Amino acid sequence: MLAIAALLNAPHSEGAEVAQQVLPEVKVKAATEKEPDYKADTSTTGLKFDAAIRDIPQSISVVKEELIQSQNAFNLRDALRNVSGLSIAAGEGGRTGDSITLRGFAANSDTFLDGVKENGQYFRDTFFIDRAEVLKGSSSVLFGRGSTGGVINTIAKKPAQGKSFATGDFTYGSYDFKRTTLDAGIAPSKNLSMRLNALYQNADSFRDFNYTNRWGVAPSIKLDINPDTSLTMLLLHQEEDSVYDQGLPMYRGKPANVPVEKFYGFSDDNLQNFDTTVATAIFNHRFSSDFSMRNTFRYGDYNRKYRTFLFGNITDTGITSTVARTQALRESPQQNYYNQTDFSFKKPLFGFNNNLLFGVEVGWENYTFRSKDSTRVPSISVFNPVSVSTAGAGRANDFSGSLATDRYTSTQTIAGYVLDQFDITPQWKLLAGTRYDVFEAKQDDKLNNVNDLENTVQQFSPRAGLVWQPTDWQAHYFSWGTSFNPSAETFNLSTATANLDPEQNQNLEIGTKLDFFDGRLSATGALFRLEKTNARTADPIDPTLNVLAGEQRTDGIELGLAGQLLPNWNLSATYAFLDAEVVKSNTVQVGTVSGQSISLQGKTPVNVPKNSGVVWTSYNITPEWEIGGGVFLASSRFADSVNEVNLPGYARVDATLAYHHKYFDIQANAFNLLDKEYFESGQARTALPGVPLSGQLTLRLKY
């Protein structure tokens, strides 16, 4: 790879230099007339402040708005399919909303918005997102608890200084899919700019009795108080009415062989509501050319109420087999309050560049979870399901009477961090730092005082990295990072875990970042080992308790290619090989297929394909016409902890065709062109099928 890169970036001969001087205006003009490429040069996630990706000793993937738009990726989880080492998971337990697995570890609580925790449970739309940045590997030094496999940091669209514009998108597609969005900005004065993003979506589904009705607004305003001081305020409000759908049941260790549209829930009982409000204020101030500060305040209010149906045991009688179902009414309001202050001090030291980063964070999270079971829920045929109403007298309609769960959990975070990026020589950069967290959690179980529990964690999270940049087109790095997972990370304490110290993780990684064709195309590669060294597992003496004696490890390779192969040819390609294993475990679980007690030791974690990747490319045939498409692929993966239930591998082919005009675009997208049956995610008893052959047509008006 280095030899090829050297050839591509080698100086031209004198004659070539003359030719290059004759033609540059044509090349530059062509580049500006087409869609921007899919390559990002900077990220705000790796060092808190905007920094060149080549200077960060860690793997970072950036999914830009242009790629999201080309794929019609309307949900964040669809956009994140472009990230290597990341897979979409099915919600577990009481969780609904986006569920992510990153480098073999759950990343459900590792979602951030503009660098501040935003971990509410809902389905994130992309209508207000400028781009999504994913920092891979243990990253508690920057983000606190969790962040084991990495973090997902979305960057919101913000006002553009001195610029007025308006864009309206109207999309219609298969299964009566209707969606419209607005992105408009105005600048009433040189010091004030405003932007409004809005969404309305009303869509049915290829799944029977399914639909998604969603609307949202995201206004923002930026006030430039003076050349060194600014205040940006953002609001996101999103509501959704949709269907809780578990997909198809698992039968003998694989998805039941039935049409993917079959619905096993209750046709007139589709309660699933989300109501999300996130308010953010960002204050920036530059004390001097060397010293700057940013303070961010975040308030999040998340409300979700839904009625589940879950699959139970299968009565296996062949073609007449039935599957049991359970149902529960649930709600889980959550409120977050975070204040984060970050400082950047750039001052040469010993004649070399030096960037000192430090900051503090305080935060509170309040989480309530209530659940009430329905009774007399009937079983349903596996191969010939007939969706009917649940038994009215047994359905849980409110939270009066006997509840299955009723608990309140509050957490408090106080943390400080310091990082220093120092140029040892012009070619060598050293990054080192640590963060200290005090994380406290209290749980009030209103049904059982025995579960009124507390847990306090005091934790250092160091990080170190070294970057070697022998030329301006190549960077090679080594990094070591740590993270921790406290027992109350996801708001749930038990007598088995409340007295345990946090799980500890570390990520060792070597990688390379290369630029081709004068920086138009980037190639990245990383080799890593991510391991949890003291995972929670059953106490061998008292299995009702946990001890920190387990171990889980992922060895992996990630490759990426992003940018322009030619001035009119864009490409984004990623690949990941993940070898994940539960190395040590005392935990034993009963398999849903065999009915036998099986140890988790030696098993592959849930939802980790050994091979996965995406290739997406687009080409401007003329300045007006663009054609593109790609392949999303994943090998088979296990859907249960004991590796008895398997989701088959798949390769999905999509395509797009667009016509661009100064004042409008027309874009057609086709999904799953080969109409292959595949499954995006699953659990031990359920599999969620992916979309069959379908299409969408979008009209985009621009001002």
N, C-alpha and C positions, 0 to 999 in steps of 0.2 A: 504493500500500500504506500509506503514512504517513497519507494522508487518511482511509482506512477505519479504520486503527488509532486515529486521533485521535477519530473519531466513536464507535467502540466503547468508548473509555476516557474519553469526555467526562463531566463532572459531570452528574448528573441534576437535574431540576427539583425544587423544594421538595416538590411533591406526590409525585414519585417517591421522594424521600428518605423521606417519611413511610411510603409503601407498603413500602419496603425495610426500614424499622425494624419493621414489623408481621410480616414473613415470614421473617426470617433463620434462625430455629430450624428451620423446615421444610427450608430449602435445605441447611443444614449437615448436618442429620441424613441427608438423602437422599444427600449426597455421601459420608458415612462408611459407608453401608450397601452400597455397590456396590464393584466392583473399582476399585483405584486407577488413575489415568490413566497415560498413556504418556509423560508429560513429566517431565524431570529439571531441577531448578533448579541443582544443583551437580555438580561433577566433581573428582576427585582427580588427573586426568591432566594438565590444562593447566598447573598450577603446582606439582605434586608434592603439595601439601596441598589439603584440601577448600576449594574456592572457588566463588563464584557464576559460572555459565557466562557471564552477561551481562558480567562483568568481564574475561573472557579474550579477547584480540584474535586469535582463531583459530577455525576451524570445528571444532566438537566434536559428535559424535553419541553418544547414550547409548541402549543397548537394555536396557530394564529387565526384571526377572524377570516382571512381569505380561504384557508383550508376548511374551516367550519362552514363557510358559505358555499363553497364548491360542492361539499358533500350533503348539504341540507341537514346538517347535524343539529337538530333543534333542541336536543337534551344534552346536558353536560356529559352523561355517560356515553353518548354516541360520539362526541368529540374526543373523549379520552381513549377511544379504541385505537387512535393513532399513536399511542404512547407504548413503547416497548416495556415488557415486564409487568403490564397492568391488565387485569381482567375484571369483568363485571360480575359481581356476586349476587346471589339471591339474599334478600333480607332474612336475618335469623332472629328467632325469639320474638321479642316485641318490637323489632325494628322494621320501619318502613321508610322508603325514600332511597336515595343513592347509596349503594353498597359497593365498595371497591376492594380488590385484593391487589397488593403491590409488592412485587418480588417475593410472593409466597406468604405475605402476612396481611391480615385484615387492616384496612385503612379507613374504617368507617368514621372515626372521630378525627381524622387528619385532613379535614377540609378547611381552607382558609380563603378569605376574600381580602384582597389588597394587603396581605401579610398578617392579618389578624384572624384569630380563630372564628369560624363560622360553621359550627358543627350540628346545626339543627337538622331534623329528619324531615326532608321533603325532596321532591324531584326538581333539581335545578335546571332551569331553562337557560338557553344561550342568548336570549334576546338582548340582554344588557351586558354581555361579556365581550371584552375586547380580545382577550386571549386567555388560555389556560396554561399555567406553568407547573411542571411536575419535577420536583427535586427527589431523586432516587437515593435510597440508603438512609441509615439512621441519622436523624437531624434534630434531636432534642436540644442541641446547643442554640438553635434559633427559635424553635417552636414549642419547647416544653414537652409535656407528657405525650406519649404515643410516638408518632412519626417514626415507626420502626422500619417499614419498607420504604418510607418517604412521605411526602406531603403533596397535596393538590392545592395549588394557590391560583384562584381565578382573579383576573384583573378586570375591574369594572370599566365600562366606557365612561369617559369624563369629558367635560366641556373643552372645546378647542378655542384657544385665545384668538380673538379677532376674526372668527370664522362663522359664517352663517350657512346652513345647509339643511336639507331635508331629504330623507329616503323613506319610501313606503314599499313594503313587500306584501304581496298577495299570493297565497299558495293554495292550490286545490289539488287533491290527489285521491288515490284509491281509498276505498272504504270511507268515502264521504269526508275526507280530511280537509278541513278549512282552517286557514291560519292567516293572520295579518299582523304585521309589526310596523312600528314607526320609530325612526331615529332622526331627531331634528335638533338643531342647535342654533342659537342666536348669540350675538355679542353686542348688547346695547351700547357699551362703551369699551374703551381700551382696557379698563380694569375689571370689567364684569362680563362673564360668559355663562351661558346656561345651556343645558341639554335635557332632552326628554326621550326616553325609550319606553315604548308601550307595546303590549302584546294582547292579542285575543286569539284563542284557539278552540275550535269545536270539532272533535274528530271521533268517528267510530273506529273499529278495529277489525282485523282479520279474525280475532277471537270473538266467539259468540257472546253477546250481551255486554261487551266491553265498550268503553268510551273514555275520552279524556276531555273535559271542559276546563280550560285554564285561561286566566287573564292576569296581567301584571302591569305595573308602572314602575319606572325607575328614573325619577327626575334627579338632576344634579346641578349644582351651581358652584362657580369658582370666582372668588374675589381676590384680585391681586392688590393687596393693601399698599404695597410699595414694591420696588424691584427685588427686594430680598425677602418679602413676606407674602404668603398666600394662605387662603382658607378655602378648602373644598368640602362641600357637604353633599352627601349622597343618600338617597332613600330607595329601598327596594320593597315593594309590596306585591306579593303574588298569592293568588288563591287558586285552588284546584278542586274539582269534583270528578272523581274517577272510580274505578272498580278495583277492589282487592281481588287479585287473581293469582292462584297458585300454579296455574298451568296444568300440565298433564301429570297423572300419577306415575310413579315408578313401578314397574312390574318385572319381577325376577331380575332386578339389578340394572334395568335400563328403562328409558321412557316407553310407556305403553304404546303399542303400535295402533294408533288411532289418528284420524285426521287432526291436524294441528289447531283447527278452529273449535274443537270440542271443549265445552265449558262445564266444570264440575261443581260450580258454586250454585247460588240460588238466583233465579232469573229476576226476581223482584226485590232483591235485598242487596243493593250495591253501594252500601255506605262506605265512602272513603273521602274525607275532606281534609284539605291542608289550608292553613291560613298563616302566611309568613310575612313578617315585617322586620327589615334590617336597616337601621339608621347609622350612618357613619359620618364623622367629622374629622378631616385631616388638616392639621395646621403645620405649615412648613415655614422655617425661618433660616436664613443664612446669616450667621454672625460675621463671617468674613469669607474670602475666597477659599479658605482652608477648613472652616468649621461650620457645620450645618446641623439642623435639628428637625425632627418630625414627630409630632404628637398625634396619635390616632385614638379617637373614642368610638366605641362600637356598642350599640344596643341591639339585641336580637330577641324577637318574640316569635315563638314557633308553636302553633297549635295544630294538632292532628287528632282526628276522631274517625274511627273506622271499625267495621265489623269483619272479623277474619272468618275464613274457613280453612282448616288445615286437614291434610290427609292423615289417616291413622293406619292401622293394620289392614292388610289385604287378606280376604278369604279366597284362597286360590283354588278355584274349581274349573280352571280352564276358561273356556269362552264365556262362562256364566260368572266369572269372578266379580267380587264386589270389593269396594274400598270404604273403610269407615271414615267419617268426617267429624271434626269438632268445630265449634263456632264460639267466638267470644266478641263482646263489645269492648273496645279499648279507647283510651284517650291518654295523651302524654304532652301536656303543655310544658314549655321550656322557655326560660328567660336567661339571656346572657348579658353581662356587663363587663366590658374590657376597656382598659386604658393602657396604651403602649407608647413609650417615648424612646426614640432611637436617635443616636448621635453619630455623626461621621466627622472625623478629624484627619485631614490629609496634610501631612507635613513631612518633607524629606528628613530622613534620619541617616547620619553618617554619609550624606551625599546621595542616598538612594531613596526611591519613592517608598512611602509608608502610609498606610491607611488604617487608622484606629477606629473601630466600630464598637459602640457600647450602648446599653440601654436598660430600661426597667419595664416590667409588665405587672399589672395587677388585674385580677379578674374574678368575677363571681358567676356561678351558673346554678340555676334552680330548676329542678326536674321533678315532675310528678308522673307517676305511671299507675293507672287504674285499669282493671280488667274484670269483666264479669262474664262467666260462661253461660252459653245457651244450653238448654236441655232437650232431650228427645230429638237429636239431630240424626236423620236417617243415613244409612249407608247408600252408596250409589254404584251402579254397574261400571266396571272398568272399561269395557269395550262398547257399551251402548248406553252412555249416560243420558238421562233425560232430566234437564234442569227444571226444578220446580221450586215453589216457595218453601222456606223452612217452616217447621211447625210453629204457628203463630203463638200458641200458649207457652212454648218453651223458649222462645227467642228472647235474648237479653236486649231490652229496649232502652234501659236507663241504668243508673248506678245505685239504685236503691236495693235494699236487701243484702244478700250474701255476695261478697266479692271474692274473686280468686286472688287478686293482688291490689294493694292500695298502699303505695309508699311514696315518700317525698325525700329527695336527695339534694343536698346543697353542697357546693364545692367552692373553695377559695384558692386562688393562685397568687403567689407573690414571687417574683423572679427578677434576676438581674443577669446580664451577660456581657462579655467582653470578647472581641475578636480583633486580631491584628494581622493585616496583610502587608508583608514586608518584602521588598525586592532585594534579595541577597546580592544579586548581580543583575544586569539588564536581562539576562536569560533565565534566572532562577527566582521564583517567588515562593515565599513561605506563608502559610496561613495557619494560625493557631489560636485557640481560645477555649472558653468554657462558659457554662451557664449554671446558676444555682437556683433551684426551684424549691419552694415550700408549698406543698399541695395538701390541702386538708379537705376531707369529705365527711359529711354526717348524713346518716340515713335514719329516717323515722318511718318505721313500719307500723301502720295503723291497725294491722290485723294481728300482729304478734310482736310483743315487746322484746322478745328474745333477739329479734332482728334489728333492734335499735342499735346501730353500730357506728363506729368512727374509725377513720384511718388517716394517719398523717405521714407524709413522705417528705424527707429532706434529701435532695439529690443534686450532685454535680454531674454535668454532662459535657465532657471535653470533646474537642474535635481538632484534628491537625491534617494538613495537606501540603504537598510540595508540587509545584508546577515548573516544568522545564520547557522553555520556548526558544529553541535554537535558531528559528527563523520566524518571520512575521506570518507565515502560513501554517505553522504547526505548533501544537502544544501537547505535552505529555504530562501525566500527573499520577500521583499516588495520594490516597486519602484514607483516613481512619476517622470514623465517627461513632458516637454512642447514642443510645436512647433508653428510655425506661417506660415500663407499663405498670402503673399502680393498680391495685385491686379495684378501685372505684373509677377507672378510666372511662367506662361507659355507664356510670351512674348506678352501679349494682354491686352492693356488698352482701356477703353471706358470712355465716359463722365459720365457714371453711376457709375464707380468704381474708377476712377483715384484719387479722393480726400479722399478715405476711408483708415482708418488704417487697418493693416492686421488682418485676422481672427486668433483667438487664440484657441489652442487645448491643452488638457492635457490627460495623460494616467496614470491611477491608476491600479496597478497590484500586485497580490500576486502569488507566484509560488514556485515550488519545483523541485529539480534536484537530482535524485538518481542514484547510480551506483550499479549494480548487478554483480555477478560472477567475483569478483576481477577486476571490472572496464571494463569488456568486453561488458556489456550491460548497456545502460543508459535509464532512464525513466524521462520524464519531464511533468509538468502540470502547467497551468497558468489560473488564473481567473482575468479578467480585465474589466475596463470601460474606453472607449476612447470617449471623447466628444469634439465637437466644440461648443464653448459657444457664439460666436458672428458671426454666418455665414452670408454671404451676402444674402440679400433677398430684394424683391421689397419694395420701399417706399410706405406706404399706402396712402400718400397724392399725390405723383407724381410717378406713376408706372414706368416711364422712368428712374428713379434713383434707386439706391440701398442704403440700410441702413444695419447696422450690428445688426440685431435684430433676426436673425434665430438661430436655435440650431439643431445639429445633434449628435446622440449618438449611440455607439455600445457597447453592453454588450456581453462578450464572454467567452468561455472556450476553451482552446487548450491543447491537449494531444499528446505526442510523445514517440516513442520507437525506439531506434537505436542501432545496434551492433550485437553481436553474441549470439544466444540462446545456441548454441553448437559450438565447435571449427570449424565445417564445415558448420554451418548454420547461414547465415546472414539475418538480418531483418531491414527494415525501415518502420515505421508505423506512420501516423499522423491523427489527427482528430480535427475538429474545429466546434464549435457551435457558430453562430453569430446572435445576436438579434439586428438588426440595424434599426434605425428609424429617420425620420426627425421630431424632437420634436416640433419645432416652425418654421413657415414660413409664410410670406405674399405673396409668389409667387404663381401665378395661371398659369397653362398651359392648352392648349387645347389637349384633348386626341385624339389619332389617330384612336381609335375605336369608341368612343361615339360621338366625335365632340363637347363635352361639355367642358366648362372651369372648371378645377378641381384644388383645393388647394393642394400644396405639403405637407402641415402639416399632420402628422400622417402616411405618406407613407414610404415604405421601399426603401432605395437607390438602384440605378441600379446595377445589377450584383453582388448581395450579397446573395449567397445561405445560408440558415439557417444551413444546415448540409453539410459538405464536408470532404473528407479524402482520404488517399492513404495507401494501404498496399502492400509492395513489399518485396519479400523474395527470397533467392537463396540458394541452397544446393549443396555442392560438394559430389557427390555420391562416386567418387574416386578422387585421386589427379588430374586426367585428365578431368573427366566429371562433368559438372555443369548443374543443372536444376533450373529454377526460373520462377517467374511470380508474377502478382499482380492485384489489382483492383483499379481503379481511379473512385471516385464517387462524385456526387454533387446533392443536392436536387434542386427543381425548384427555379428559381429566376426571378425577374422582369427585363425586358429589357427597360422599359421606366420609367420616373420619376413619372407618375401618376398611375402606377401599373395597367394598362389595358392590357399590353402585357407581355406574360409569356414564358419563356424558360423551357421546361420540365426537370425534373431531369434525371440522367442517372448513370449507372455503366458500366465502360468499363474494360474488362478483357484482359490483355496482358500476353505473356509468352516468355521465352527464353531458349535455349539449347546451351551449348557451350562445345567445346573440347579444352583443353589447352595443349600445348606442349612447350618445352623450346624455340623453335625458331618460333613457329606460334600458332595462335588460330583460330578456326573456330566457328562462333557464328551465330545462327539463331534466329530471333525475329519475333514474330507474334503479330499483333495489332488487337484489337477488335475481339477476338476469337469468340464471340457469334454473331458477325455481327449485332449489335444493332444500330439503327439509333439514333443519339444524336447530340446535338448542343453545341459547346464550348462557344460561346459568341454571343451577338447580341445587337441591338439597337431597337428603337421604330418601325422601318420599315424593319429591316433586321435581319437574323439569319445565322450564319456561322456554317455549319454542320461539324461534326468530321469525321475522317477517317473511312471507312468501313473495313471489314475483309481484311487484307493485310499482307505481310511479307517482310523480308529483310534477306539477307545472307551476312555475313562479314568475310573476310579473313584478319587476322592481322599477319604481318610478324615482327619478333622481332630480334634485334641484341644487 
